[in-house]
Amino acid sequence: RQIIAHKAPYMPQLYLSTGHGSRGLSSTPLCAELLASQICGEPLPLPNSLVRALAPARFLVRDLIRNRI
């Protein structure tokens, strides 16, 4: 297993909610609530494990762990 030494850079004040696909009608309100709570610094409406599973860089992290990059 590789140890990831540092976090990936993020663009400050840039927020996106995309790629909801065919389940967008049901996933968009929950994702909007999650995004709004992150922006405002409020408690998250989801457990931390689920928030990490939805992280935008999750595929990059997975590929780093599997030595594909």
N, CA, C and O atoms as a Tripos MOL2 file, in Angstrom:
@<TRIPOS>MOLECULE
protein
  276   275    69     0     0
PROTEIN
NO_CHARGES

@<TRIPOS>ATOM
      1 N           0.8290   -1.1890    0.0000 N.3       1 ARG1
      2 CA          0.0000    0.0000    0.0000 C.3       1 ARG1
      3 C           0.8680    1.2450    0.0000 C.2       1 ARG1
      4 O           1.8840    1.3260    0.6910 O.2       1 ARG1
      5 N           0.4380    2.2030   -0.7910 N.am      2 GLN2
      6 CA          1.1490    3.4740   -0.8210 C.3       2 GLN2
      7 C           0.5770    4.4160    0.2200 C.2       2 GLN2
      8 O          -0.6240    4.3990    0.4920 O.2       2 GLN2
      9 N           1.4180    5.2160    0.7870 N.am      3 ILE3
     10 CA          0.9820    6.2590    1.6990 C.3       3 ILE3
     11 C           0.9150    7.5570    0.9010 C.2       3 ILE3
     12 O           1.8860    7.9460    0.2530 O.2       3 ILE3
     13 N          -0.2120    8.2110    0.9520 N.am      4 ILE4
     14 CA         -0.3860    9.4700    0.2430 C.3       4 ILE4
     15 C           0.1090   10.5770    1.1600 C.2       4 ILE4
     16 O          -0.4640   10.8250    2.2220 O.2       4 ILE4
     17 N           1.1680   11.2320    0.7410 N.am      5 ALA5
     18 CA          1.8660   12.1880    1.6010 C.3       5 ALA5
     19 C           1.1310   13.5130    1.7530 C.2       5 ALA5
     20 O           1.2490   14.1580    2.7950 O.2       5 ALA5
     21 N           0.3810   13.9350    0.7510 N.am      6 HIS6
     22 CA         -0.2740   15.2300    0.8320 C.3       6 HIS6
     23 C          -1.6110   15.1890    0.1110 C.2       6 HIS6
     24 O          -1.8680   14.3080   -0.7100 O.2       6 HIS6
     25 N          -2.4500   16.1510    0.4320 N.am      7 LYS7
     26 CA         -3.7730   16.2360   -0.1790 C.3       7 LYS7
     27 C          -3.6640   16.8660   -1.5630 C.2       7 LYS7
     28 O          -2.7500   17.6470   -1.8310 O.2       7 LYS7
     29 N          -4.5960   16.5210   -2.4290 N.am      8 ALA8
     30 CA         -4.6500   17.1160   -3.7640 C.3       8 ALA8
     31 C          -5.1130   18.5670   -3.6490 C.2       8 ALA8
     32 O          -5.8840   18.8930   -2.7460 O.2       8 ALA8
     33 N          -4.6590   19.4380   -4.5400 N.am      9 PRO9
     34 CA         -5.0700   20.8440   -4.4660 C.3       9 PRO9
     35 C          -6.5370   21.0150   -4.8690 C.2       9 PRO9
     36 O          -7.0620   20.2720   -5.6980 O.2       9 PRO9
     37 N          -7.1650   21.9880   -4.2750 N.am     10 TYR10
     38 CA         -8.5490   22.3350   -4.6040 C.3      10 TYR10
     39 C          -8.6080   23.7900   -5.0100 C.2      10 TYR10
     40 O          -7.8060   24.6060   -4.5540 O.2      10 TYR10
     41 N          -9.5550   24.1140   -5.8650 N.am     11 MET11
     42 CA         -9.7760   25.4970   -6.2610 C.3      11 MET11
     43 C         -10.6580   26.1570   -5.2040 C.2      11 MET11
     44 O         -11.7810   25.7030   -4.9840 O.2      11 MET11
     45 N         -10.1870   27.2080   -4.5480 N.am     12 PRO12
     46 CA        -10.9970   27.8490   -3.5140 C.3      12 PRO12
     47 C         -12.2510   28.5000   -4.1040 C.2      12 PRO12
     48 O         -12.2180   29.0780   -5.1900 O.2      12 PRO12
     49 N         -13.3360   28.3950   -3.3730 N.am     13 GLN13
     50 CA        -14.6260   29.0030   -3.7360 C.3      13 GLN13
     51 C         -15.2250   28.4590   -5.0280 C.2      13 GLN13
     52 O         -16.0390   29.1380   -5.6540 O.2      13 GLN13
     53 N         -14.8410   27.2450   -5.4470 N.am     14 LEU14
     54 CA        -15.4300   26.6110   -6.6190 C.3      14 LEU14
     55 C         -16.2030   25.3910   -6.1520 C.2      14 LEU14
     56 O         -15.6320   24.4710   -5.5670 O.2      14 LEU14
     57 N         -17.4980   25.3860   -6.4110 N.am     15 TYR15
     58 CA        -18.3630   24.3020   -5.9690 C.3      15 TYR15
     59 C         -19.1760   23.7910   -7.1520 C.2      15 TYR15
     60 O         -19.7810   24.5770   -7.8810 O.2      15 TYR15
     61 N         -19.1880   22.4710   -7.3430 N.am     16 LEU16
     62 CA        -19.9220   21.8500   -8.4400 C.3      16 LEU16
     63 C         -20.7320   20.6750   -7.9180 C.2      16 LEU16
     64 O         -20.3400   19.9940   -6.9710 O.2      16 LEU16
     65 N         -21.8580   20.4590   -8.5530 N.am     17 SER17
     66 CA        -22.6540   19.2730   -8.2600 C.3      17 SER17
     67 C         -23.1010   18.7310   -9.6210 C.2      17 SER17
     68 O         -24.1080   19.1680  -10.1790 O.2      17 SER17
     69 N         -22.3400   17.7830  -10.1350 N.am     18 THR18
     70 CA        -22.6040   17.2740  -11.4780 C.3      18 THR18
     71 C         -22.5870   15.7490  -11.4950 C.2      18 THR18
     72 O         -22.2430   15.1100  -10.5010 O.2      18 THR18
     73 N         -22.9540   15.1870  -12.6150 N.am     19 GLY19
     74 CA        -22.8350   13.7530  -12.8270 C.3      19 GLY19
     75 C         -23.8470   12.9210  -12.0630 C.2      19 GLY19
     76 O         -23.5310   11.8030  -11.6530 O.2      19 GLY19
     77 N         -25.0390   13.4250  -11.8600 N.am     20 HIS20
     78 CA        -26.0460   12.6830  -11.1010 C.3      20 HIS20
     79 C         -26.7250   11.5880  -11.9240 C.2      20 HIS20
     80 O         -27.2820   10.6450  -11.3600 O.2      20 HIS20
     81 N         -26.6830   11.7040  -13.2230 N.am     21 GLY21
     82 CA        -27.1970   10.6460  -14.0900 C.3      21 GLY21
     83 C         -28.6870   10.3840  -13.9280 C.2      21 GLY21
     84 O         -29.4660   11.2950  -13.6450 O.2      21 GLY21
     85 N         -29.0670    9.1360  -14.1120 N.am     22 SER22
     86 CA        -30.4820    8.7810  -14.1210 C.3      22 SER22
     87 C         -31.1350    8.8830  -12.7460 C.2      22 SER22
     88 O         -32.3610    8.9130  -12.6480 O.2      22 SER22
     89 N         -30.3440    8.9370  -11.6970 N.am     23 ARG23
     90 CA        -30.9030    9.0640  -10.3440 C.3      23 ARG23
     91 C         -30.8140   10.5010   -9.8250 C.2      23 ARG23
     92 O         -30.9380   10.7430   -8.6240 O.2      23 ARG23
     93 N         -30.6050   11.4300  -10.7170 N.am     24 GLY24
     94 CA        -30.4270   12.8250  -10.3330 C.3      24 GLY24
     95 C         -31.6080   13.4330   -9.6130 C.2      24 GLY24
     96 O         -31.4370   14.2910   -8.7470 O.2      24 GLY24
     97 N         -32.8070   12.9960   -9.9630 N.am     25 LEU25
     98 CA        -33.9890   13.5560   -9.3230 C.3      25 LEU25
     99 C         -34.0270   13.2480   -7.8300 C.2      25 LEU25
    100 O         -34.5810   14.0220   -7.0500 O.2      25 LEU25
    101 N         -33.4430   12.1300   -7.4330 N.am     26 SER26
    102 CA        -33.4210   11.7810   -6.0090 C.3      26 SER26
    103 C         -32.0990   12.1380   -5.3330 C.2      26 SER26
    104 O         -32.0880   12.4030   -4.1310 O.2      26 SER26
    105 N         -30.9870   12.1530   -6.0670 N.am     27 SER27
    106 CA        -29.6940   12.4270   -5.4310 C.3      27 SER27
    107 C         -29.3620   13.9120   -5.3440 C.2      27 SER27
    108 O         -28.6190   14.3200   -4.4530 O.2      27 SER27
    109 N         -29.8900   14.7170   -6.2380 N.am     28 THR28
    110 CA        -29.5370   16.1330   -6.2780 C.3      28 THR28
    111 C         -29.9170   16.8910   -5.0000 C.2      28 THR28
    112 O         -29.0910   17.6580   -4.5050 O.2      28 THR28
    113 N         -31.1240   16.7190   -4.4390 N.am     29 PRO29
    114 CA        -31.4350   17.4630   -3.2050 C.3      29 PRO29
    115 C         -30.4930   17.1300   -2.0430 C.2      29 PRO29
    116 O         -30.0810   18.0270   -1.3080 O.2      29 PRO29
    117 N         -30.1530   15.8630   -1.8740 N.am     30 LEU30
    118 CA        -29.2510   15.4860   -0.7910 C.3      30 LEU30
    119 C         -27.8480   16.0360   -1.0370 C.2      30 LEU30
    120 O         -27.2040   16.5260   -0.1090 O.2      30 LEU30
    121 N         -27.3780   15.9590   -2.2610 N.am     31 CYS31
    122 CA        -26.0550   16.5030   -2.5880 C.3      31 CYS31
    123 C         -26.0310   18.0240   -2.4390 C.2      31 CYS31
    124 O         -25.0230   18.5930   -2.0210 O.2      31 CYS31
    125 N         -27.1390   18.6800   -2.7820 N.am     32 ALA32
    126 CA        -27.2130   20.1310   -2.6090 C.3      32 ALA32
    127 C         -27.1530   20.4920   -1.1300 C.2      32 ALA32
    128 O         -26.5040   21.4700   -0.7570 O.2      32 ALA32
    129 N         -27.8200   19.7140   -0.2870 N.am     33 GLU33
    130 CA        -27.7700   19.9550    1.1500 C.3      33 GLU33
    131 C         -26.3650   19.7340    1.7000 C.2      33 GLU33
    132 O         -25.8920   20.5000    2.5390 O.2      33 GLU33
    133 N         -25.7050   18.6870    1.2250 N.am     34 LEU34
    134 CA        -24.3290   18.4130    1.6400 C.3      34 LEU34
    135 C         -23.4050   19.5560    1.2230 C.2      34 LEU34
    136 O         -22.5950   20.0230    2.0240 O.2      34 LEU34
    137 N         -23.5210   19.9990   -0.0030 N.am     35 LEU35
    138 CA        -22.6900   21.0880   -0.5120 C.3      35 LEU35
    139 C         -22.9460   22.3760    0.2610 C.2      35 LEU35
    140 O         -21.9990   23.0740    0.6260 O.2      35 LEU35
    141 N         -24.2040   22.7000    0.5130 N.am     36 ALA36
    142 CA        -24.5400   23.9200    1.2580 C.3      36 ALA36
    143 C         -23.9900   23.8720    2.6820 C.2      36 ALA36
    144 O         -23.5080   24.8810    3.1950 O.2      36 ALA36
    145 N         -24.0600   22.7030    3.3200 N.am     37 SER37
    146 CA        -23.5460   22.6010    4.6860 C.3      37 SER37
    147 C         -22.0240   22.7120    4.7140 C.2      37 SER37
    148 O         -21.4660   23.2580    5.6650 O.2      37 SER37
    149 N         -21.3420   22.2010    3.6810 N.am     38 GLN38
    150 CA        -19.8930   22.3540    3.6060 C.3      38 GLN38
    151 C         -19.5030   23.8100    3.3790 C.2      38 GLN38
    152 O         -18.5420   24.2940    3.9770 O.2      38 GLN38
    153 N         -20.2390   24.5090    2.5240 N.am     39 ILE39
    154 CA        -19.9450   25.9130    2.2310 C.3      39 ILE39
    155 C         -20.1470   26.7810    3.4740 C.2      39 ILE39
    156 O         -19.3400   27.6650    3.7590 O.2      39 ILE39
    157 N         -21.2260   26.5220    4.2070 N.am     40 CYS40
    158 CA        -21.5720   27.3460    5.3700 C.3      40 CYS40
    159 C         -20.8930   26.9010    6.6570 C.2      40 CYS40
    160 O         -21.0270   27.5660    7.6840 O.2      40 CYS40
    161 N         -20.1650   25.7860    6.6210 N.am     41 GLY41
    162 CA        -19.4860   25.3070    7.8100 C.3      41 GLY41
    163 C         -20.4250   24.7010    8.8420 C.2      41 GLY41
    164 O         -20.1090   24.6860   10.0320 O.2      41 GLY41
    165 N         -21.5600   24.2080    8.4090 N.am     42 GLU42
    166 CA        -22.5420   23.5870    9.2990 C.3      42 GLU42
    167 C         -22.2570   22.0990    9.4290 C.2      42 GLU42
    168 O         -21.4710   21.5570    8.6530 O.2      42 GLU42
    169 N         -22.8810   21.4230   10.3980 N.am     43 PRO43
    170 CA        -22.7180   19.9710   10.5070 C.3      43 PRO43
    171 C         -23.2140   19.2740    9.2340 C.2      43 PRO43
    172 O         -24.2150   19.6840    8.6450 O.2      43 PRO43
    173 N         -22.5200   18.2400    8.8260 N.am     44 LEU44
    174 CA        -22.8610   17.5440    7.5870 C.3      44 LEU44
    175 C         -24.1020   16.6700    7.7820 C.2      44 LEU44
    176 O         -24.2760   16.0780    8.8470 O.2      44 LEU44
    177 N         -24.9680   16.5820    6.7640 N.am     45 PRO45
    178 CA        -26.1750   15.7670    6.8760 C.3      45 PRO45
    179 C         -25.9180   14.2730    6.6390 C.2      45 PRO45
    180 O         -26.8420   13.4640    6.7270 O.2      45 PRO45
    181 N         -24.6810   13.9120    6.3440 N.am     46 LEU46
    182 CA        -24.3190   12.5210    6.0640 C.3      46 LEU46
    183 C         -23.1530   12.1110    6.9480 C.2      46 LEU46
    184 O         -22.4020   12.9700    7.4100 O.2      46 LEU46
    185 N         -22.9840   10.8100    7.1940 N.am     47 PRO47
    186 CA        -21.8090   10.3630    7.9470 C.3      47 PRO47
    187 C         -20.5170   10.6360    7.1680 C.2      47 PRO47
    188 O         -20.5260   10.6760    5.9380 O.2      47 PRO47
    189 N         -19.4160   10.8220    7.8880 N.am     48 ASN48
    190 CA        -18.1280   11.1330    7.2470 C.3      48 ASN48
    191 C         -17.7030   10.0560    6.2660 C.2      48 ASN48
    192 O         -17.0900   10.3650    5.2440 O.2      48 ASN48
    193 N         -18.0130    8.7960    6.5520 N.am     49 SER49
    194 CA        -17.6280    7.7210    5.6340 C.3      49 SER49
    195 C         -18.3110    7.8930    4.2740 C.2      49 SER49
    196 O         -17.6990    7.6240    3.2400 O.2      49 SER49
    197 N         -19.5530    8.3310    4.2650 N.am     50 LEU50
    198 CA        -20.2680    8.5450    3.0100 C.3      50 LEU50
    199 C         -19.7640    9.7940    2.2960 C.2      50 LEU50
    200 O         -19.6870    9.8180    1.0680 O.2      50 LEU50
    201 N         -19.4260   10.8170    3.0470 N.am     51 VAL51
    202 CA        -18.8760   12.0400    2.4510 C.3      51 VAL51
    203 C         -17.5500   11.7270    1.7550 C.2      51 VAL51
    204 O         -17.3000   12.2120    0.6520 O.2      51 VAL51
    205 N         -16.6950   10.9110    2.3990 N.am     52 ARG52
    206 CA        -15.4310   10.5100    1.7630 C.3      52 ARG52
    207 C         -15.6850    9.6780    0.5100 C.2      52 ARG52
    208 O         -14.9420    9.7890   -0.4650 O.2      52 ARG52
    209 N         -16.7170    8.8520    0.5250 N.am     53 ALA53
    210 CA        -17.0340    8.0270   -0.6460 C.3      53 ALA53
    211 C         -17.5200    8.8720   -1.8140 C.2      53 ALA53
    212 O         -17.4630    8.4230   -2.9590 O.2      53 ALA53
    213 N         -17.9920   10.0760   -1.5520 N.am     54 LEU54
    214 CA        -18.4760   10.9730   -2.6070 C.3      54 LEU54
    215 C         -17.4370   12.0040   -3.0340 C.2      54 LEU54
    216 O         -17.7220   12.8430   -3.8880 O.2      54 LEU54
    217 N         -16.2440   11.9580   -2.4610 N.am     55 ALA55
    218 CA        -15.2080   12.9540   -2.7440 C.3      55 ALA55
    219 C         -14.8420   12.9590   -4.2250 C.2      55 ALA55
    220 O         -14.7210   11.8960   -4.8350 O.2      55 ALA55
    221 N         -14.6650   14.1380   -4.8070 N.am     56 PRO56
    222 CA        -14.3530   14.2220   -6.2350 C.3      56 PRO56
    223 C         -13.0460   13.5260   -6.6320 C.2      56 PRO56
    224 O         -12.9350   13.0270   -7.7510 O.2      56 PRO56
    225 N         -12.0770   13.4880   -5.7500 N.am     57 ALA57
    226 CA        -10.7740   12.8990   -6.0750 C.3      57 ALA57
    227 C         -10.6920   11.4160   -5.7240 C.2      57 ALA57
    228 O          -9.5950   10.8580   -5.7050 O.2      57 ALA57
    229 N         -11.8160   10.7660   -5.4470 N.am     58 ARG58
    230 CA        -11.7750    9.3720   -4.9860 C.3      58 ARG58
    231 C         -11.1780    8.4300   -6.0190 C.2      58 ARG58
    232 O         -10.5200    7.4590   -5.6470 O.2      58 ARG58
    233 N         -11.3860    8.6840   -7.2910 N.am     59 PHE59
    234 CA        -10.8380    7.8030   -8.3230 C.3      59 PHE59
    235 C          -9.3340    8.0120   -8.4790 C.2      59 PHE59
    236 O          -8.5930    7.0620   -8.7340 O.2      59 PHE59
    237 N          -8.8890    9.2470   -8.3260 N.am     60 LEU60
    238 CA         -7.4550    9.5290   -8.3690 C.3      60 LEU60
    239 C          -6.7540    8.8550   -7.1960 C.2      60 LEU60
    240 O          -5.6910    8.2580   -7.3680 O.2      60 LEU60
    241 N          -7.3350    8.9440   -6.0210 N.am     61 VAL61
    242 CA         -6.7580    8.2980   -4.8380 C.3      61 VAL61
    243 C          -6.7240    6.7890   -5.0310 C.2      61 VAL61
    244 O          -5.7290    6.1430   -4.7000 O.2      61 VAL61
    245 N          -7.7990    6.2240   -5.5630 N.am     62 ARG62
    246 CA         -7.8530    4.7760   -5.8080 C.3      62 ARG62
    247 C          -6.7540    4.3450   -6.7620 C.2      62 ARG62
    248 O          -6.0830    3.3400   -6.5250 O.2      62 ARG62
    249 N          -6.5640    5.0950   -7.8390 N.am     63 ASP63
    250 CA         -5.5320    4.7370   -8.8070 C.3      63 ASP63
    251 C          -4.1280    4.8850   -8.2250 C.2      63 ASP63
    252 O          -3.2370    4.1080   -8.5690 O.2      63 ASP63
    253 N          -3.9170    5.8650   -7.3550 N.am     64 LEU64
    254 CA         -2.6240    5.9980   -6.6850 C.3      64 LEU64
    255 C          -2.3630    4.8020   -5.7770 C.2      64 LEU64
    256 O          -1.2450    4.2880   -5.7340 O.2      64 LEU64
    257 N          -3.3720    4.3630   -5.0630 N.am     65 ILE65
    258 CA         -3.2150    3.2110   -4.1720 C.3      65 ILE65
    259 C          -2.9020    1.9560   -4.9640 C.2      65 ILE65
    260 O          -2.1210    1.1180   -4.5130 O.2      65 ILE65
    261 N          -3.4970    1.8150   -6.1350 N.am     66 ARG66
    262 CA         -3.2970    0.6090   -6.9620 C.3      66 ARG66
    263 C          -2.0860    0.7210   -7.8930 C.2      66 ARG66
    264 O          -1.8950   -0.1330   -8.7580 O.2      66 ARG66
    265 N          -1.2720    1.7600   -7.7260 N.am     67 ASN67
    266 CA         -0.0790    1.9900   -8.5470 C.3      67 ASN67
    267 C          -0.3870    2.0920  -10.0400 C.2      67 ASN67
    268 O           0.4160    1.6590  -10.8660 O.2      67 ASN67
    269 N          -1.4980    2.6390  -10.3800 N.am     68 ARG68
    270 CA         -1.8430    2.8440  -11.7910 C.3      68 ARG68
    271 C          -1.3530    4.1950  -12.3000 C.2      68 ARG68
    272 O          -1.3360    4.4410  -13.5060 O.2      68 ARG68
    273 N          -0.9650    5.0480  -11.4030 N.am     69 ILE69
    274 CA         -0.4630    6.3640  -11.7980 C.3      69 ILE69
    275 C           0.9720    6.4870  -11.3510 C.2      69 ILE69
    276 O           1.6040    7.5190  -11.5780 O.2      69 ILE69
@<TRIPOS>BOND
     1     1     2 1
     2     2     3 1
     3     3     4 2
     4     3     5 am
     5     5     6 1
     6     6     7 1
     7     7     8 2
     8     7     9 am
     9     9    10 1
    10    10    11 1
    11    11    12 2
    12    11    13 am
    13    13    14 1
    14    14    15 1
    15    15    16 2
    16    15    17 am
    17    17    18 1
    18    18    19 1
    19    19    20 2
    20    19    21 am
    21    21    22 1
    22    22    23 1
    23    23    24 2
    24    23    25 am
    25    25    26 1
    26    26    27 1
    27    27    28 2
    28    27    29 am
    29    29    30 1
    30    30    31 1
    31    31    32 2
    32    31    33 am
    33    33    34 1
    34    34    35 1
    35    35    36 2
    36    35    37 am
    37    37    38 1
    38    38    39 1
    39    39    40 2
    40    39    41 am
    41    41    42 1
    42    42    43 1
    43    43    44 2
    44    43    45 am
    45    45    46 1
    46    46    47 1
    47    47    48 2
    48    47    49 am
    49    49    50 1
    50    50    51 1
    51    51    52 2
    52    51    53 am
    53    53    54 1
    54    54    55 1
    55    55    56 2
    56    55    57 am
    57    57    58 1
    58    58    59 1
    59    59    60 2
    60    59    61 am
    61    61    62 1
    62    62    63 1
    63    63    64 2
    64    63    65 am
    65    65    66 1
    66    66    67 1
    67    67    68 2
    68    67    69 am
    69    69    70 1
    70    70    71 1
    71    71    72 2
    72    71    73 am
    73    73    74 1
    74    74    75 1
    75    75    76 2
    76    75    77 am
    77    77    78 1
    78    78    79 1
    79    79    80 2
    80    79    81 am
    81    81    82 1
    82    82    83 1
    83    83    84 2
    84    83    85 am
    85    85    86 1
    86    86    87 1
    87    87    88 2
    88    87    89 am
    89    89    90 1
    90    90    91 1
    91    91    92 2
    92    91    93 am
    93    93    94 1
    94    94    95 1
    95    95    96 2
    96    95    97 am
    97    97    98 1
    98    98    99 1
    99    99   100 2
   100    99   101 am
   101   101   102 1
   102   102   103 1
   103   103   104 2
   104   103   105 am
   105   105   106 1
   106   106   107 1
   107   107   108 2
   108   107   109 am
   109   109   110 1
   110   110   111 1
   111   111   112 2
   112   111   113 am
   113   113   114 1
   114   114   115 1
   115   115   116 2
   116   115   117 am
   117   117   118 1
   118   118   119 1
   119   119   120 2
   120   119   121 am
   121   121   122 1
   122   122   123 1
   123   123   124 2
   124   123   125 am
   125   125   126 1
   126   126   127 1
   127   127   128 2
   128   127   129 am
   129   129   130 1
   130   130   131 1
   131   131   132 2
   132   131   133 am
   133   133   134 1
   134   134   135 1
   135   135   136 2
   136   135   137 am
   137   137   138 1
   138   138   139 1
   139   139   140 2
   140   139   141 am
   141   141   142 1
   142   142   143 1
   143   143   144 2
   144   143   145 am
   145   145   146 1
   146   146   147 1
   147   147   148 2
   148   147   149 am
   149   149   150 1
   150   150   151 1
   151   151   152 2
   152   151   153 am
   153   153   154 1
   154   154   155 1
   155   155   156 2
   156   155   157 am
   157   157   158 1
   158   158   159 1
   159   159   160 2
   160   159   161 am
   161   161   162 1
   162   162   163 1
   163   163   164 2
   164   163   165 am
   165   165   166 1
   166   166   167 1
   167   167   168 2
   168   167   169 am
   169   169   170 1
   170   170   171 1
   171   171   172 2
   172   171   173 am
   173   173   174 1
   174   174   175 1
   175   175   176 2
   176   175   177 am
   177   177   178 1
   178   178   179 1
   179   179   180 2
   180   179   181 am
   181   181   182 1
   182   182   183 1
   183   183   184 2
   184   183   185 am
   185   185   186 1
   186   186   187 1
   187   187   188 2
   188   187   189 am
   189   189   190 1
   190   190   191 1
   191   191   192 2
   192   191   193 am
   193   193   194 1
   194   194   195 1
   195   195   196 2
   196   195   197 am
   197   197   198 1
   198   198   199 1
   199   199   200 2
   200   199   201 am
   201   201   202 1
   202   202   203 1
   203   203   204 2
   204   203   205 am
   205   205   206 1
   206   206   207 1
   207   207   208 2
   208   207   209 am
   209   209   210 1
   210   210   211 1
   211   211   212 2
   212   211   213 am
   213   213   214 1
   214   214   215 1
   215   215   216 2
   216   215   217 am
   217   217   218 1
   218   218   219 1
   219   219   220 2
   220   219   221 am
   221   221   222 1
   222   222   223 1
   223   223   224 2
   224   223   225 am
   225   225   226 1
   226   226   227 1
   227   227   228 2
   228   227   229 am
   229   229   230 1
   230   230   231 1
   231   231   232 2
   232   231   233 am
   233   233   234 1
   234   234   235 1
   235   235   236 2
   236   235   237 am
   237   237   238 1
   238   238   239 1
   239   239   240 2
   240   239   241 am
   241   241   242 1
   242   242   243 1
   243   243   244 2
   244   243   245 am
   245   245   246 1
   246   246   247 1
   247   247   248 2
   248   247   249 am
   249   249   250 1
   250   250   251 1
   251   251   252 2
   252   251   253 am
   253   253   254 1
   254   254   255 1
   255   255   256 2
   256   255   257 am
   257   257   258 1
   258   258   259 1
   259   259   260 2
   260   259   261 am
   261   261   262 1
   262   262   263 1
   263   263   264 2
   264   263   265 am
   265   265   266 1
   266   266   267 1
   267   267   268 2
   268   267   269 am
   269   269   270 1
   270   270   271 1
   271   271   272 2
   272   271   273 am
   273   273   274 1
   274   274   275 1
   275   275   276 2
@<TRIPOS>SUBSTRUCTURE
     1 ARG1         2 RESIDUE 1 A ARG
     2 GLN2         6 RESIDUE 1 A GLN
     3 ILE3        10 RESIDUE 1 A ILE
     4 ILE4        14 RESIDUE 1 A ILE
     5 ALA5        18 RESIDUE 1 A ALA
     6 HIS6        22 RESIDUE 1 A HIS
     7 LYS7        26 RESIDUE 1 A LYS
     8 ALA8        30 RESIDUE 1 A ALA
     9 PRO9        34 RESIDUE 1 A PRO
    10 TYR10       38 RESIDUE 1 A TYR
    11 MET11       42 RESIDUE 1 A MET
    12 PRO12       46 RESIDUE 1 A PRO
    13 GLN13       50 RESIDUE 1 A GLN
    14 LEU14       54 RESIDUE 1 A LEU
    15 TYR15       58 RESIDUE 1 A TYR
    16 LEU16       62 RESIDUE 1 A LEU
    17 SER17       66 RESIDUE 1 A SER
    18 THR18       70 RESIDUE 1 A THR
    19 GLY19       74 RESIDUE 1 A GLY
    20 HIS20       78 RESIDUE 1 A HIS
    21 GLY21       82 RESIDUE 1 A GLY
    22 SER22       86 RESIDUE 1 A SER
    23 ARG23       90 RESIDUE 1 A ARG
    24 GLY24       94 RESIDUE 1 A GLY
    25 LEU25       98 RESIDUE 1 A LEU
    26 SER26      102 RESIDUE 1 A SER
    27 SER27      106 RESIDUE 1 A SER
    28 THR28      110 RESIDUE 1 A THR
    29 PRO29      114 RESIDUE 1 A PRO
    30 LEU30      118 RESIDUE 1 A LEU
    31 CYS31      122 RESIDUE 1 A CYS
    32 ALA32      126 RESIDUE 1 A ALA
    33 GLU33      130 RESIDUE 1 A GLU
    34 LEU34      134 RESIDUE 1 A LEU
    35 LEU35      138 RESIDUE 1 A LEU
    36 ALA36      142 RESIDUE 1 A ALA
    37 SER37      146 RESIDUE 1 A SER
    38 GLN38      150 RESIDUE 1 A GLN
    39 ILE39      154 RESIDUE 1 A ILE
    40 CYS40      158 RESIDUE 1 A CYS
    41 GLY41      162 RESIDUE 1 A GLY
    42 GLU42      166 RESIDUE 1 A GLU
    43 PRO43      170 RESIDUE 1 A PRO
    44 LEU44      174 RESIDUE 1 A LEU
    45 PRO45      178 RESIDUE 1 A PRO
    46 LEU46      182 RESIDUE 1 A LEU
    47 PRO47      186 RESIDUE 1 A PRO
    48 ASN48      190 RESIDUE 1 A ASN
    49 SER49      194 RESIDUE 1 A SER
    50 LEU50      198 RESIDUE 1 A LEU
    51 VAL51      202 RESIDUE 1 A VAL
    52 ARG52      206 RESIDUE 1 A ARG
    53 ALA53      210 RESIDUE 1 A ALA
    54 LEU54      214 RESIDUE 1 A LEU
    55 ALA55      218 RESIDUE 1 A ALA
    56 PRO56      222 RESIDUE 1 A PRO
    57 ALA57      226 RESIDUE 1 A ALA
    58 ARG58      230 RESIDUE 1 A ARG
    59 PHE59      234 RESIDUE 1 A PHE
    60 LEU60      238 RESIDUE 1 A LEU
    61 VAL61      242 RESIDUE 1 A VAL
    62 ARG62      246 RESIDUE 1 A ARG
    63 ASP63      250 RESIDUE 1 A ASP
    64 LEU64      254 RESIDUE 1 A LEU
    65 ILE65      258 RESIDUE 1 A ILE
    66 ARG66      262 RESIDUE 1 A ARG
    67 ASN67      266 RESIDUE 1 A ASN
    68 ARG68      270 RESIDUE 1 A ARG
    69 ILE69      274 RESIDUE 1 A ILE
